[in-house]
Amino acid sequence: MAATSDREYEIVVFGATGFTGKLTSEHVVTHLPTDLKWAVAGRSEGKLQQLVKELQASNPDRLAPGVETATLDKESLKRLAAKTKVLVSTVGPYHLYGEAVVAACAEGGTHYLDVTGESPWVLDMIRKYDSIAKANNAIIIPQIGIESAPADLLAWSMVTHARRTLSSGIKELVYSVYDMKGAPSGGTLATAFGIFDAYSFKQIMDAGKPFSLSTIPAPPQASTSAPLAQRLLGVRTVRDLGTLTTSLQGGADATIVHRSWSLFDQGKYYGPGFIFSPYVHVRNFLTGIMVHAAIVFGTLFLLLSPVRWLLKKLVYQPGQGPSKQDSKHDHLEYRALATVDSEADPSDPKRITARMRWEGDLYYLTGVFLAEGAITLARDETFRAREIGGGLLTPATLGAPFLERLQKAGLVVDVRVMP
């Protein structure tokens, strides 16, 4: 790791006056240690000062954060990155505004977190900055929000449980968004539409392949095709999980989980035949077909620029999102089932089941992931990311310290062996 002990801040939240930035800052103020040295950063000093007043009102006994003005200019970002151990970036869409921030952190030995779900952009950042970040011991972790921290952490937890209790890896891990209530923010929608402006259909499809971010080749089992009916209709029934269908965020989640698979002992820890299969839970077969069709045809419609233009006019704008009142009854639950690689007794395969649940605002959860990930990077020493070294890593590489902090913040995680 680069020498960062003499830096002015432990954490800087860049884009702090935006929708996600404010939620992240709120969690810092209400939950992170009171002796934390941190700052809010953005383009407008006036807006930042107003944010600081709001944060102080929510916790008057805490020292106010520093205020740092910075633009997306390369030199401005280099100066900002040099002041902190960890830089949290909430300035999206990342394919438009993110590369300069990643470059400043990778070159300056500053750890970095973001909440993108833009797989083509993440693939670009790996190709351009992974080796630079490694050389400077900078840990760069994209997709540490709802995309794709829950999937990555739940998969890691299940693998770790299988290793500790059964001394085995995992073959297939079936993961489902089991229950969700929440609305997307303007930033999320702008990103979803903008990705089709920035990348060709082929680039999007290539980056969305399950093992596109993996550091090693996919296992042979990954090339096995699903049954024809499942490929056409998008529906699968899994014992103990119910009826499942295509997940809108499943592609982004799979790329990150499989990158984690490759980073942990080159696939040996998770298991040489590990495959992550993401879905969303639905009430019945017909609903599953309809959801699958909506995703397929919706994606095709987004290829048409007039459709994207119209949708941008009808939804939340970047920086906007659902109000706290609208979000107070939000919730999110994931369930997963994994088949253990039982070489000792193939006739009696064990299974690992897992559940992860959050009660409350889903975008606040993203702020929790960012804030708790940042304090883990700034202060905790015993996680896998330090063993791997710098580079473009994943949420799971923050390991047990990160997960324990999230559980203290209210994230419920339950993993167990089933007969």
N, C-alpha and C positions, 0 to 999 in steps of 0.2 A: 504493500500500500504506500502511496505517496505520503510524504511528511505533511500531515494536515493538522497536527496538534496546536500549531501556532495560528491557525486561521481564526478570523473574527467570530464566525458563526459555526454552529454544528449543523443547522438546517436552514435553508432558504426556500420559501414557497414562491415560485415564479409564476405570475399570473394569478396572484392572490385575490384580486378583486373580481375575477370571473366566477361563474357559478360553482364549479368544482373547487376552485382555489379558496373561496370563502368557507366552504364546508370543511376543507382540510385544515384551514387556519382555526376554525372553531374547535375542532377536535384537539389540535395542539394545545390551545388555551385551556380547555376543560379537562384534558386527560394526561398530557405528557408532563414530565417532571418540571417543577417550578423553577429549577435552576438551569433549565435549557437555554442556551444562547441561540436565538433564532431571529429571522427577519422575514418580512413580507416584501415582495419585489414585483415591479410592473412598470408600465410606461408613465402613468399619471401619479405624481406625488400627491396631488389633492385627493384622489380616490383612495390611495393607500393610507393617508392620514385619517380619512373618514373611517376606513376599515379598522384601523387601530383603535379609534374611539369606541367603535361598536364592540370590539374584542375586549377592551378594558371594562366596558359596562357589564359584560357577561362574567368577568372574573376580576374584580377590582383589586384583589390582593396580589395579583401577578404583575411582574415587571412587563412593561410594554415591549413588543418586538421592535427590532430595528426596521428602518424603512430604507429600501434601496431602489432607486429608479434605474431601469435598464430597458433598452430596446432590443430588437432582434439583430442589431448590427454586431458583426463578429467581435470587434474589439470590446464593445460594451458587455457582451456575454462572457468574454474571457475574464474581464475584470470581476464580474459578478461571481463566476465559478471559482475564481481564485480566493474568494473571501470565505468559502464555506466547505465543510466536509461533505455535505449531501445537498444536492439541488433537486427539488421536487418541481417538475414542470407540468403545469396544467394548461399550457397554451397550445390549443389545437385549432383546426385540424393539424395533426403532426406532419402530414405529408406536405403541408404548406409552410409551417413555422417551426418544425421540430428539429431539422437536421443541424442547424447552427448551434442549438443548445447541446445536442449530443456531442458535436465536434468539440465545443468548448470544454465539456466535462471530460471526454476521453483524452484530449490533449493535455488538460490541466490536472489530471489525477483526482478528479472530483467524482464522487459517487452520484448516481442519477436514477430517478424514478419517473415514470409517466403512466398515463392511463389510456394509451392508444389501443385500438383494436384493429389497426390498419396493417394487416399481414404483409402486403407488398412493401410498405414503407419499412417495417421491421426487418424484412429480408435485405433491403438496401442498406440499412444501418449496420447489420451484421457484416455484410460484404465490405463496407467502407471503414468501419471503426472498431471491429472486434479486436484486431491485432494491435491497433493503436491503444485501445483501452487496456489490453493485457500488458503492454509495455510500460504503461504508467500506473498499473495497479488500480485502475478505476473500474468500479463495479457498475455496469449500466444495465438496468432492469426495466424494460418496457412492459406494458400490459399488466400492471399490478393493481388494476381496478376490478370491476365486475368481470371484465375481460382482461386477464384470464386467471386471476389469483384464486378464486374458489375452485375451479377445475384442477389447477396445478397443485394446490395445497391438499385437496382431498385425495388426489391420486398419490401424492407423496406420502400422505398419512396412511393410506391403505397398504402401500408397498412396505413402509416401515413397520407396520403392524404385522404383516405377513412374515417379514424377516425376523422380527423379534419373537413371535409366538410359534411360527412354523418352520423357520429357517429356510424359507422358499421365496422365490420371486412370484410374479403374476403373469398370467397369459393375457386374456382379454379383460379389460376393465370397462364395463358399461356404465355410463354416467348420464344422469338425466336432470334437467331442470324440472323438478317435480311440481312445484307450486310457486307462483310469482304474481304479485300485484304491484305495479309501478308503471310510471310513464317515462319515456325518454326525454332527455334534455335537448336544448337546441344544438349544443355542441355535438352530441351523439348523432343527431339527424344530419347536421351539416357534413360531418365526416362520412356518414354512409352514402350521401349523395355525391360528395366531392371526390371520393375515391374513384368513381367512374369517369370523372373529368381528368384525373391525373394519370391514370394507368389504363393500358389497353386491356381488353377482355382476357387475352392470353396471359398477361402479367398477373392479373387478379386470380385467374384459375391456377396458374403455376404456384403462386405464393400460398394459395389456399390448400394445396395438397397436404395431407396429414403430416408428412415427414419433411416438408420443405425447409424447415429451420433446424433439422437435426444435423449434428456434427458427424454422424456415421450413417451408413446405408440402412434403409428400413429392413426389418426382419422379413424372411421369406413369406411368413403368414400374411403380411400386409398386402400382398398382391392377390390374395384369394378373394374372388368376387362374392358379394352377397347374393342370395337367391334372386332370381329374375323378378319375382313378384315384389320383393322388398325394394329392389332398385327402381322399379316402375312406380310403385305406390308410396314408397317412403315409410312404410309402417312395419314395426317389429314388436313382437310380444316377448317379454322377458319375465321369467318367473321371479316373483317378489318385487318387481318394478312396474309391471303392468304393461299397458299399451304405449308404445313410444313412436315418435316420428322425427322428422328432420328438425334440427335445431338451428335457429338463425345465427347464433353465436358459436355453434359447434365447431365450425371450420377454424376460426381464430383460436379457440381453446385447444383444439387438437394439435396445432402447430407448436404451441408453447409447451404442452405436456410432453410431446415427443422430443422436444429439444431438451427438456429436463431429463428424460430417459437417457438421452445420449450423453449428457454432461456428467451423470452419476456413474462413474466407473465404466464409461463407454457402453452403457446399456446393461452391464452385469448386475447392478444393484436392483433395478426394476425387474429384470429378467430378459434373457435374449429374445424371447418371443412376445414381449409386451406390446399390446395394442390398446389404444384408448379410443372408445367408440362413444361419441356424444350424441344425445338425443334430447327431446323435450317430451314430458309425459302428457298424454291426452286422455280424454274420457273414454273414447271408443275408437274402433277401426275407422269409421267414416270421418270422424273429426280429424284423425291422423292423416287421411288422404287429402282432406281439404287444406290442412296446414301445409303439408308438403307441396301441394299444387300452388298455394299462395306464394310460398317462398321461391319456387322455381320460376313462375310466371312474373312475380314481382321483380326478381333479379333481371329477367329479360327486358321488362319495361324500363328499368333504370338505365339500360343501355341507350335509351332514347333521350337525347338532351332536352327536348321540350317537356318531357315528363318530369325530369329532374328540376327544371326551372320552375314548373308549376308547383311541385311539392315543396320547394324551398319557400314559396310565398305563403304556404298554408300551415306551416308548423312553427314551433318555437324557434327563435333566432339564436345564434351562438351567444353564450353568456346568459341565456334564459333557461328556465326549467320549472318544474312543478313547485308550487309553494309548500311551505312546511305544513300548512293546514291540509292541503291536498294529499300530502305524503304520509300523514301521521299513522295511517292504517296500512301502509305498505309492508310487504314481507317477501321473503325469498327463501325457498328450500330446495336443496339439491339432494338427490339420493343416488347411490352408486352400488354396484355389485361387481365383484372381481373373482375370477376363477384362479385359484392358486396353482402354480406349476408344480404339481405333486409327483415328482419323479419317483419318490420312495414307494408310493402306492397309487398308480394311475387309476385303479378301479374305485378309489374313494377320494375324489377331488374335493378339497375343502374350498369354502367360499368366504370372502371377506365382504361384509356389508358396511355401508357408511352413510351418514346423514350430516348435512351442514345446514343450519338455519339462522336467519337474521330477521329480527322484528324491528320494523321502522323504515325510514327513508332509505331507498336503495342508493341514492347518490351520496348520502351521508356515509353509507358503508364504503363507497369508493374513497371518500375522504379519510375514513378510518384506515383502510389499506395503505394509503399514501403516508399518513402520519406515523402509523406504527411501523411501517417498513423503513421510514426515514430514521426513526429513533433506534431501530435494530441495527441499521448500517452505521449510525453515528456512535453507538455505545456498546453493542453486544459483540463479543469476540468468538463465540462458539457456534458458528454456523458454517455450512458447507461452502458458501460463497468464498470464504477466506481460504479454504483448502484448494478450491479450484483456481483461485487467483482472480484477476480482473477480467474484463471482457463483457460481451453481451450475454448476460445470464438470465435467470428466470425467477419468479417469486418463490418457487420451491427451494431454491438454493439458499434462501434465508433460514430455512429449517425450523427446528423446534422453538428457538427464541422468538421468532416472528409469530408462529402459530399461538404460542402461549400468550403473547401480548394481545393478539386478536381475541382470544377467548376471554381474557380479562375485560376487554372492551365490549363484550356481549355476543360475540360470534359463537354459536353452539356447534360443536363437532363431536360426533359419536362414531367410533369405529369398533367393529367386533367381528369375531369368527363365527360363522354359521355352520351347523352340521351339514 
